[in-house]
Amino acid sequence: MAILIDPPAWPAHGTLWSHLVSDADYDELHAFAVRLRIPRRGFDLDHYDLPAARYAEAVALGALPVGAKDIVHRLRDAGLRVRQVERDAVLPVRRRQYLKAEWSRLGDALGLGISGRVTDDWLHLGEGLITRWNEPHRTYHDERHLEDVLLALDHLAIRGERLSSGTLLAAWFHDAVYTGNGGSDELDSAHLAAASLRAFGLEPSLVSQVSELIVETTPARSIADPAAPLAHLLDADLSIFASSPHRYEQYSAAVRLEYAHIPDPDFAAGRARILGSYLEQPAIYRTAAARQLWEERARANVQCEIDRLLGASQR
């Protein structure tokens, strides 16, 4: 059983990258990544991507330097290798595994474990939430969005932000009810959260906080100076703005599908107006960590979409 790393030789984003893997199981790899303070979004199905600047740090922490071919062979021999042709099939499986594990860990953190294992009722609630996030009418507000929000919160934590249990619970419930009706969806999601969480005997103050956080995610709601729990949730919810160009295109296309009933000119005008309101703010993100991570890229992506929307509406 070993954590392995190959030399930084893979170019991307202006640097070279290494592959960090385990030849035993993914849990060992994730545990090492936590120790190395690598965000979970760096996991790519069977490995973590690590920039060259952190290669020596990984080795000092115990990663074994090997060649690139050794990485492939050891993964294959351990049955952990994911081939390129398998990616599309494996991605949703890995996403679901991540969500279930995160829900279980959250239950442990809330003291809902018995003999080291969270209760079946808690796991059942998590399954029900995941089912909601996979309702057939959703194209953007689905479990991929939930994963993105949780990964963003993890990234903020890696950067030193102290996340509350209320923020994490609100992330799970914030779009649990989604019909496309801004305002009522948030209220209904808040009511669902309160009713669900009270059944587990959680502190009333925590349940109230979760409900309030969800309501505050209502679109276009004016929030002058949010406290950290809400700032974390809002920043994570908007982290999609700073995704790669390809992922951002997928996001904008998914949003358009959720509003397919609106004619193109009306959608373009409304969407451009909403996006423009973010650019008019001094900063899209509320926390220093989020601004450092995402602000510049988010503004570029949003401006590109506005230009495309307005250009299309003028043709």
C-alpha positions as CSV (number, residue, x, y, z in Angstrom):
1,M,0.0,0.0,0.0
2,A,1.6,3.3,-1.1
3,I,0.9,6.8,-2.3
4,L,2.7,7.3,-5.6
5,I,3.6,10.4,-7.6
6,D,5.1,10.8,-11.0
7,P,7.3,13.7,-12.1
8,P,5.6,16.9,-13.1
9,A,5.5,16.6,-16.9
10,W,1.9,17.3,-17.9
11,P,1.4,21.0,-19.1
12,A,-1.8,22.9,-18.2
13,H,-2.7,26.3,-16.9
14,G,0.8,27.7,-17.3
15,T,2.6,25.0,-15.2
16,L,3.4,21.3,-15.2
17,W,1.4,18.7,-13.2
18,S,2.0,15.4,-11.5
19,H,-0.4,12.5,-10.9
20,L,-0.9,11.5,-7.3
21,V,-2.4,8.0,-6.9
22,S,-2.9,5.1,-4.4
23,D,-2.1,1.5,-5.3
24,A,-4.5,0.3,-2.6
25,D,-7.8,2.2,-2.6
26,Y,-9.3,5.6,-3.1
27,D,-9.9,6.2,0.6
28,E,-6.2,6.1,1.2
29,L,-5.7,8.6,-1.6
30,H,-8.3,11.0,-0.3
31,A,-6.9,10.8,3.2
32,F,-3.5,11.7,1.9
33,A,-5.0,14.6,-0.1
34,V,-6.5,16.0,3.0
35,R,-3.2,15.9,4.8
36,L,-1.6,17.6,1.8
37,R,-4.5,20.1,1.7
38,I,-5.4,19.4,-1.9
39,P,-9.0,20.4,-2.7
40,R,-11.3,17.4,-3.5
41,R,-12.0,19.0,-6.9
42,G,-8.5,18.0,-7.8
43,F,-9.6,14.4,-7.9
44,D,-10.0,13.1,-11.5
45,L,-11.6,9.7,-11.2
46,D,-8.5,7.7,-10.3
47,H,-5.9,10.4,-9.4
48,Y,-5.3,13.9,-8.1
49,D,-3.6,16.4,-10.3
50,L,-0.8,18.2,-8.4
51,P,1.1,21.3,-9.6
52,A,4.9,21.1,-9.9
53,A,5.3,23.6,-7.1
54,R,3.9,21.1,-4.7
55,Y,5.8,18.0,-5.9
56,A,8.5,18.2,-3.2
57,E,5.9,18.7,-0.5
58,A,4.0,15.6,-1.5
59,V,7.2,13.6,-1.4
60,A,8.2,14.9,2.0
61,L,4.8,13.9,3.3
62,G,5.4,10.3,2.1
63,A,4.4,10.0,-1.6
64,L,6.8,7.6,-3.4
65,P,8.3,9.0,-6.6
66,V,7.8,6.7,-9.6
67,G,7.7,7.0,-13.4
68,A,4.6,7.9,-15.3
69,K,4.4,4.3,-16.7
70,D,4.7,2.9,-13.2
71,I,1.6,5.0,-12.2
72,V,-0.5,3.4,-14.9
73,H,0.7,-0.1,-14.2
74,R,0.2,0.1,-10.5
75,L,-3.3,1.5,-10.9
76,R,-4.2,-1.2,-13.4
77,D,-2.8,-4.0,-11.2
78,A,-4.8,-2.6,-8.3
79,G,-8.0,-2.5,-10.4
80,L,-8.2,1.3,-9.9
81,R,-7.3,2.5,-13.3
82,V,-10.0,4.4,-15.2
83,R,-9.4,4.4,-19.0
84,Q,-10.4,7.3,-21.2
85,V,-13.2,5.3,-22.8
86,E,-14.7,4.6,-19.4
87,R,-14.8,8.2,-18.2
88,D,-18.4,9.1,-19.2
89,A,-19.7,6.0,-17.4
90,V,-17.6,6.4,-14.3
91,L,-18.1,10.1,-13.7
92,P,-21.7,9.8,-12.4
93,V,-20.7,6.8,-10.3
94,R,-17.9,8.7,-8.6
95,R,-20.2,11.7,-8.1
96,R,-22.8,9.6,-6.3
97,Q,-20.1,8.0,-4.2
98,Y,-18.8,11.4,-3.2
99,L,-22.2,12.7,-2.3
100,K,-23.1,9.7,-0.2
101,A,-19.8,9.8,1.6
102,E,-20.1,13.6,2.3
103,W,-23.6,13.1,3.7
104,S,-22.4,10.3,6.0
105,R,-19.5,12.4,7.2
106,L,-21.9,15.3,7.9
107,G,-24.0,13.0,10.0
108,D,-21.0,12.0,12.0
109,A,-20.0,15.6,12.5
110,L,-23.5,16.3,13.9
111,G,-23.2,13.5,16.4
112,L,-25.7,11.2,14.6
113,G,-23.4,8.2,14.6
114,I,-23.9,5.0,16.5
115,S,-20.9,2.7,17.0
116,G,-19.0,4.7,14.4
117,R,-21.8,4.5,11.8
118,V,-24.5,7.1,11.1
119,T,-28.1,5.9,11.5
120,D,-30.1,4.3,8.7
121,D,-32.6,7.1,9.0
122,W,-29.9,9.7,8.3
123,L,-28.7,7.7,5.3
124,H,-32.3,7.4,4.1
125,L,-32.7,11.1,4.3
126,G,-29.6,11.6,2.2
127,E,-30.9,9.2,-0.4
128,G,-34.1,11.1,-0.6
129,L,-32.3,14.4,-1.1
130,I,-30.2,12.9,-3.9
131,T,-33.4,11.6,-5.5
132,R,-34.8,15.1,-5.4
133,W,-31.7,16.5,-7.0
134,N,-32.1,14.0,-9.8
135,E,-35.7,14.9,-10.7
136,P,-36.1,14.6,-14.5
137,H,-37.1,18.3,-15.1
138,R,-33.8,19.5,-13.7
139,T,-31.0,20.3,-16.1
140,Y,-28.8,22.7,-14.1
141,H,-30.1,22.5,-10.5
142,D,-29.3,18.8,-10.4
143,E,-26.9,16.6,-8.4
144,R,-23.9,18.0,-10.4
145,H,-24.8,21.4,-9.1
146,L,-24.9,20.0,-5.6
147,E,-21.5,18.4,-6.1
148,D,-20.1,21.7,-7.4
149,V,-21.3,23.5,-4.3
150,L,-19.9,21.0,-1.9
151,L,-16.6,20.9,-3.8
152,A,-16.5,24.7,-3.7
153,L,-17.1,24.7,0.1
154,D,-14.3,22.1,0.5
155,H,-12.0,24.4,-1.5
156,L,-12.8,27.4,0.7
157,A,-12.1,25.2,3.8
158,I,-8.7,24.3,2.3
159,R,-8.0,28.0,2.0
160,G,-8.7,28.5,5.7
161,E,-12.4,29.4,5.8
162,R,-14.1,27.9,8.8
163,L,-17.3,26.2,7.6
164,S,-20.3,25.8,9.9
165,S,-22.5,22.7,10.0
166,G,-25.4,25.1,9.1
167,T,-23.7,26.0,5.9
168,L,-23.1,22.4,4.9
169,L,-26.7,21.4,5.7
170,A,-28.1,24.4,3.8
171,A,-26.0,23.4,0.8
172,W,-27.7,20.1,0.7
173,F,-31.2,21.5,1.0
174,H,-30.9,24.9,-0.8
175,D,-32.4,23.6,-4.1
176,A,-34.0,20.4,-2.7
177,V,-37.3,21.8,-4.0
178,Y,-37.0,23.1,-7.5
179,T,-39.8,24.0,-9.8
180,G,-38.3,27.1,-11.3
181,N,-40.3,29.5,-9.2
182,G,-37.8,31.9,-7.5
183,G,-38.8,32.7,-4.0
184,S,-41.3,29.9,-3.4
185,D,-38.7,27.2,-4.2
186,E,-36.4,28.6,-1.5
187,L,-39.2,28.8,1.0
188,D,-40.3,25.3,0.3
189,S,-36.8,24.0,0.5
190,A,-36.4,25.8,3.8
191,H,-39.6,24.2,5.2
192,L,-38.4,20.8,4.0
193,A,-35.1,21.3,5.7
194,A,-36.7,22.3,9.0
195,A,-39.1,19.4,9.0
196,S,-36.5,16.9,8.1
197,L,-33.8,18.0,10.5
198,R,-36.2,18.4,13.5
199,A,-36.8,14.7,13.3
200,F,-33.2,14.0,14.3
201,G,-33.3,16.1,17.4
202,L,-30.8,18.7,16.2
203,E,-30.5,22.0,18.1
204,P,-33.5,24.3,17.2
205,S,-31.0,27.1,16.7
206,L,-29.2,25.1,14.1
207,V,-32.4,24.1,12.3
208,S,-33.5,27.8,12.3
209,Q,-30.1,28.8,10.9
210,V,-30.3,26.3,8.0
211,S,-33.8,27.5,7.1
212,E,-32.7,31.2,7.2
213,L,-29.6,30.5,5.0
214,I,-31.7,28.7,2.4
215,V,-34.2,31.6,2.2
216,E,-31.3,34.0,1.7
217,T,-30.3,32.2,-1.5
218,T,-33.4,33.6,-3.2
219,P,-32.4,35.2,-6.5
220,A,-31.9,38.9,-6.5
221,R,-32.2,39.1,-2.7
222,S,-30.2,42.1,-1.5
223,I,-27.7,41.2,1.2
224,A,-25.4,44.0,2.3
225,D,-22.8,42.3,4.6
226,P,-23.6,38.6,5.2
227,A,-22.1,36.7,8.1
228,A,-19.6,34.0,7.3
229,P,-22.1,31.0,7.1
230,L,-24.2,32.8,4.4
231,A,-21.2,34.3,2.6
232,H,-19.7,30.8,2.3
233,L,-23.0,29.4,0.9
234,L,-23.5,32.3,-1.6
235,D,-19.9,32.1,-2.8
236,A,-20.1,28.3,-3.3
237,D,-23.4,28.6,-5.1
238,L,-21.8,31.0,-7.6
239,S,-18.5,29.2,-8.0
240,I,-19.8,27.8,-11.3
241,F,-19.1,31.3,-12.7
242,A,-15.4,30.5,-12.4
243,S,-15.4,27.1,-14.0
244,S,-13.4,26.2,-17.1
245,P,-14.8,27.5,-20.4
246,H,-16.1,24.1,-21.4
247,R,-17.9,23.6,-18.1
248,Y,-19.3,27.2,-18.2
249,E,-20.8,26.5,-21.6
250,Q,-22.4,23.3,-20.2
251,Y,-23.8,25.4,-17.3
252,S,-25.2,28.2,-19.5
253,A,-26.8,25.6,-21.8
254,A,-28.4,23.8,-18.9
255,V,-29.8,27.0,-17.5
256,R,-31.3,27.8,-20.9
257,L,-33.0,24.4,-21.0
258,E,-34.6,25.1,-17.6
259,Y,-36.2,28.2,-19.1
260,A,-37.0,26.6,-22.5
261,H,-40.5,28.0,-22.3
262,I,-39.3,31.6,-22.5
263,P,-38.7,33.0,-26.1
264,D,-35.0,33.5,-27.0
265,P,-35.1,37.3,-27.1
266,D,-36.8,37.6,-23.7
267,F,-34.5,35.0,-22.2
268,A,-31.4,36.8,-23.6
269,A,-32.4,40.2,-22.3
270,G,-33.4,38.8,-18.8
271,R,-30.3,36.6,-18.5
272,A,-28.0,39.4,-19.6
273,R,-29.6,41.8,-17.1
274,I,-29.2,39.3,-14.2
275,L,-25.6,38.5,-15.1
276,G,-24.8,42.2,-15.6
277,S,-25.9,42.9,-12.0
278,Y,-23.1,40.7,-10.7
279,L,-20.5,42.6,-12.7
280,E,-21.8,45.9,-11.4
281,Q,-20.9,44.8,-7.9
282,P,-17.4,45.6,-6.5
283,A,-16.9,41.9,-6.2
284,I,-19.0,38.8,-7.2
285,Y,-17.8,36.9,-4.2
286,R,-18.1,37.8,-0.5
287,T,-15.1,36.1,1.1
288,A,-11.4,36.9,0.4
289,A,-10.6,33.3,-0.3
290,A,-13.4,33.0,-3.0
291,R,-12.3,36.3,-4.5
292,Q,-8.7,35.0,-4.7
293,L,-9.8,31.7,-6.2
294,W,-12.6,32.7,-8.6
295,E,-13.2,36.4,-9.1
296,E,-11.0,37.1,-12.2
297,R,-12.1,34.0,-14.1
298,A,-15.7,34.5,-13.1
299,R,-15.9,38.0,-14.4
300,A,-14.4,36.9,-17.7
301,N,-16.8,34.0,-18.1
302,V,-19.9,36.1,-17.2
303,Q,-18.8,38.9,-19.6
304,C,-18.4,36.4,-22.4
305,E,-21.9,35.1,-21.9
306,I,-23.4,38.6,-21.8
307,D,-21.7,39.4,-25.0
308,R,-23.0,36.2,-26.6
309,L,-26.5,36.8,-25.4
310,L,-26.7,40.4,-26.5
311,G,-25.1,39.6,-29.8
312,A,-27.6,36.8,-30.5
313,S,-30.5,39.1,-29.6
314,Q,-29.4,41.6,-32.1
315,R,-29.2,39.2,-35.0
